[in-house]
Amino acid sequence: MAMDFERFKKINDERLNYREMDGATVVSSYRNTGCGDGYRLYLKIDEDQKQITDASYTTTGCGFGLVSLAMATEWVKGKSLAEAGGVTAEKLEEMFEFPERRKNYPESAVEALQKALADYKNGTGIKPEEQISKAAALAKLKEQGHLRGEMLKQVILEGEDLSGVDFEGADLSHAYLISCNFTGANLKGARLRGAFMNNSDLTGADFRDADLRWAKLTGTDVTDAKFDGAFYDIGTRLDPRHTHLFGVMQKGGKDIYLESDAASLGLKAAAPGADAKQEQQNRTEVGA
């Protein structure tokens, strides 16, 4: 069965179920180990009826990731928690047929949904005090004129104009900062561990002493940006033409990406010796 390209395009254009959800019962993060993309699932649950009444998601991923999450959130709406626990990739593919080489996407969406259900059961989702929305972050910026030292973990600021903004010392861990304008921004000492900054304009930005471990900075413009003393590790992604920046940064070490961080994002703990293998792979990918 051939993939329905027209429907694929429509789901991506309309971004079916793609939204932050106010009042979600559980908010769960997941990282696709195959491509490194971040998923976030929001579930609203009627706790008396044990039924999922609403579901949405955000993702840093490609069109296939978006469609797989759209199908997962559509499928789970109205299901009891018991029914939701029986989700499979095959059930998602009854709603949308993925090409053979993209079967991993519905599988990852299923894993993300299962993790969200486990986070609800175990109380291990994103804590309410760490659930800062785009609207709240931008309101704080307008009120204060800066975001220095702010707790902005996992905030979604995709496509925003943040030129000249002072983020010094802010915690932007695992934030979605794709296609943003950071021209002249101050990110000195900011915690950007696991952040997605792909395709952003970083011209003249100050990243000195920032934590860029496991951050993704592919497709960025780093003209005149300062990276002296910033931390990187085996998961930091730069374009091949920017690998010279590793020379002014400092390596975080093999034990930086801890098991607790992996667990919080639904990752499997690395096998012994995997760090060295992964580093070699990353260096090959970026041409270092």
Buried (B, 14 or more C-beta within 10 A) or exposed (E): EEBEEEEBEEBBEEEBBBEBBEEBBBBBBBBBBEBBBBBBBBBBBEEEEEBBEBBBBBBBBEBBBBBBBBBBBBBBBEBBBEBBEEBEBEBBBEEBBBEEEBBBBBBBBBBBBBBBBBBBEEEBBBEEEBBBEBEEBBEBBEEEEBBBBBBBBBBBBBBBEBBBBBBBBBBBBBBBBBBBBBBBBBBBBBBBBBBBBBBBBBBBBBBBBBBBBBBBBBEBBBEEBBBEBBBBBBBBBBBEEBEEBBEEBEBBEBEBBEEEBBEBBBBEEBEEEEBEEBBEEBEEEBEE
